[in-house]
Amino acid sequence: MSIVARDQGGNVVDAYSPSTSQVFTVGNTTAQSTAFGSNTTLVRVSCSLGHCHIAFGTNPTASITTSTMISNNSTSIFKVNASDKMAYIKDAAVAASTLCVTELV
């Protein structure tokens, strides 16, 4: 659940509490995270070393041709359902990729 907070400039911002994090070395075949917690509706996904592709759902499969691409050295926030999982994969041309998914509550 987000709360409304103010930044140092006095601007109103949403603030989320980070919860469980999972870190993955991304391979050339699709793999899945464990299920997100029952209070999770948003996740923060960070990618480093090389771009990769992700998908969300109850039993997701990531594809390098049809799934959302996460750019190298980037972070995005996604809306998810409680108990969803995240699938991930990298293209064989990408030497290495690491993902971190953090549940936001």
C-alpha positions in Angstrom: 0.0 0.0 0.0 1.4 3.4 -0.9 1.4 6.4 1.3 1.5 10.0 0.3 4.7 11.7 1.4 6.6 14.9 0.5 10.0 15.1 -1.0 12.7 17.6 0.0 11.2 20.2 -2.3 7.7 19.8 -0.7 6.3 17.9 -3.7 3.7 15.2 -3.0 5.0 11.7 -4.0 3.8 8.2 -3.6 6.0 6.2 -1.2 6.1 2.4 -1.1 7.8 0.1 1.4 10.1 -2.4 -0.2 9.5 -6.0 0.9 10.9 -9.3 -0.4 13.5 -9.1 -3.2 14.6 -11.9 -5.5 17.8 -11.7 -7.6 18.3 -13.8 -10.7 21.1 -14.5 -13.2 19.1 -14.6 -16.4 19.7 -17.4 -18.8 18.8 -18.2 -22.4 15.7 -20.3 -21.4 12.6 -18.9 -19.6 12.6 -19.3 -15.8 10.2 -18.0 -13.1 10.4 -16.2 -9.8 8.6 -17.5 -6.8 5.0 -16.2 -6.3 4.6 -12.7 -5.0 3.1 -12.2 -1.5 -0.6 -11.8 -0.8 -0.3 -8.0 -0.2 1.8 -7.3 -3.4 0.2 -5.2 -6.1 3.4 -3.5 -7.5 6.9 -4.7 -8.1 10.1 -2.8 -8.9 12.3 -4.6 -11.5 16.0 -3.6 -12.0 18.2 -5.0 -14.8 22.0 -4.9 -15.0 24.8 -6.3 -17.3 22.5 -6.8 -20.3 18.9 -6.3 -21.4 16.3 -9.1 -20.9 12.6 -9.8 -21.3 10.0 -10.4 -18.7 6.3 -11.6 -18.4 3.9 -11.7 -15.4 1.1 -14.2 -14.6 0.2 -17.3 -12.6 2.4 -19.5 -14.8 4.2 -17.0 -17.2 6.6 -17.8 -20.0 9.0 -15.1 -21.1 9.9 -14.8 -24.8 12.6 -12.7 -26.5 10.2 -11.8 -29.3 6.9 -11.1 -27.5 7.7 -10.2 -23.9 8.4 -6.8 -22.4 12.1 -5.8 -22.7 13.9 -4.4 -19.7 16.9 -2.3 -20.8 20.3 -2.7 -19.3 20.9 -0.5 -16.2 17.2 0.4 -15.9 14.5 0.2 -13.3 10.7 0.0 -13.8 7.7 -0.5 -11.7 4.9 -2.9 -12.8 1.4 -3.6 -11.5 0.9 -7.2 -10.6 -1.6 -9.5 -8.9 -0.9 -11.1 -5.6 0.5 -14.6 -6.1 1.7 -13.8 -9.7 5.2 -14.8 -10.8 7.6 -13.1 -13.1 9.2 -15.1 -15.9 12.5 -13.9 -17.5 14.8 -14.7 -20.3 17.8 -13.1 -22.2 18.7 -13.3 -25.9 21.7 -15.6 -26.6 23.5 -12.6 -28.1 23.5 -10.9 -24.6 26.6 -12.1 -22.7 25.0 -11.7 -19.2 22.0 -10.2 -17.5 20.9 -9.9 -13.8 17.4 -9.0 -12.6 16.2 -7.9 -9.2 12.5 -7.9 -8.5 11.3 -6.2 -5.3 7.8 -6.4 -4.0 6.3 -3.1 -3.0 3.7 -2.9 -0.3 
